[in-house]
Structure formats: C-alpha cells, structure tokens
Amino acid sequence: MERADAENFQKEEELAIIEEILGGNINQFEKLEKKYRKPLTLLISRMIRNSEDVRDIVQETFIRAYNNLRFFNREYSFHSWLFKIASNLCIDYIRKKRIQTISIEQPFALTDEEKRIDYPDSDTDTYNKIFTSERNKILHQAIEQLPEHYKNIIILRHFEELDYQEISQRLGIPLGTVKAQLFRARKALLGILKGQQFDFGV
C-alpha cells in the first residue's frame, strides 16, 4: 500500500471511530488513547522535563480532545489536531511556570495548572481541616446541589478516596472520562462554595 493510501486509510478509520464516539460509544475513545499515548508522551517530553508533569499534560491533552471532539475539523488529521492541543498546553505550562508557583494547599483552587494536579491526599492537614471542621456541613450542602453524576464522582474521589482507576471501574467509564468529569464537578462545586462565601482558609 502506498504511503498516501495508508494515510488516507488511517484517516478514514479514525474518522469512523470519532463518529462512533460522537454517536454515544464513548469507550471507542480508548482506541485513540492507546494509539497516541506513546507518541504524545515523546512529543511532550521534548518540551517538559518533569516526568509527572509530562503524564499530566498527556492526560489533559486527551481530556481536551475528548471534550472538544465535536469541533474537530474532519478535513485535517486527528493526529495533527491532537498534537496541536498538546503543544499549546506545553507552551501554556512553560509560560505559567515562569510567572507563578502552584500551590496545592487549597484543594478547590482551580488554576490552569491545577487542572492537571491531583488534590491533596486525605492525610494532609489542609484536607482534613476542610472536610472535618464545622464547614463540613456547608460543603455537604454544596455537594448536594450538584448534578447526580458530579456528586457521585466527588464522593468517590474525596470521601471514599478511590483513585482514578477504581472510579473508572466502579462507574464503568474510561479513565479519561473520569478525569474530565471530576474536573467539571470540582469547578461546579467551587462555584457553589464561592457563592456561599465558603472560607477556604485553615
């Protein structure tokens, strides 16, 4: 098969997968993740040295791609589109790394960088104080206002303390979907808490 023919076949195959995903078969996205995780990691590693940050940006790239898949221009290759997302995230990461220090002492502070960082584990003082103080009642009331699927994923992650893989297995959804939903749930919860003038200080 000529190279051009092979590329066209690959493009058509990926477009078919994308159509299935958009049609509701979200598990098909795992095929794209499996295919591009290694080359994406190599690309990002050329720009970012920290291995943990590389993994986070790889995952964030897949989340962005999944969330914006309906806007993908089918005239272009998925490969190019995905790598452009990754490159933009790397540039954004490098720029922000120069002008700010990321703090994970505020579990619900959602800066651009913190979208890629796990919240503190349950054994940290900050986390314990927020979830065991008198503010606990306000927090639970805010969680109850979330849509059911957001409430469930917050509870699984922050109260049952399941990791991403365990949540994926419990809910029967892909790992990338877990992270995307958890990010949106945290953002929604932050909005509710700010509206109630929740005190994030400890």
Stockholm file with secondary structure:
# STOCKHOLM 1.0

chainA/1-202         MERADAENFQKEEELAIIEEILGGNINQFEKLEKKYRKPLTLLISRMIRNSEDVRDIVQETFIRAYNNLRFFNREYSFHSWLFKIASNLCIDYIRKKRIQTISIEQPFALTDEEKRIDYPDSDTDTYNKIFTSERNKILHQAIEQLPEHYKNIIILRHFEELDYQEISQRLGIPLGTVKAQLFRARKALLGILKGQQFDFGV
#=GR chainA/1-202 SS CCHHHHHHHHHHHHHHHHHHHHTTCGGGHHHHHHHHHHHHHHHHHTTCCCHHHHHHHHHHHHHHHHHTGGGCCTTSCHHHHHHHHHHHHHHHHHHHHHHCCCCCSSTTCCCTGGGGSCCCCTTSHHHHHHHHSTTHHHHHHHHHTSCHHHHHHHHHHHTSCCCHHHHHHHHTCCHHHHHHHHHHHHHHHHHHHHHTTCCCCC
#=GC SS_cons         CCHHHHHHHHHHHHHHHHHHHHTTCGGGHHHHHHHHHHHHHHHHHTTCCCHHHHHHHHHHHHHHHHHTGGGCCTTSCHHHHHHHHHHHHHHHHHHHHHHCCCCCSSTTCCCTGGGGSCCCCTTSHHHHHHHHSTTHHHHHHHHHTSCHHHHHHHHHHHTSCCCHHHHHHHHTCCHHHHHHHHHHHHHHHHHHHHHTTCCCCC
//
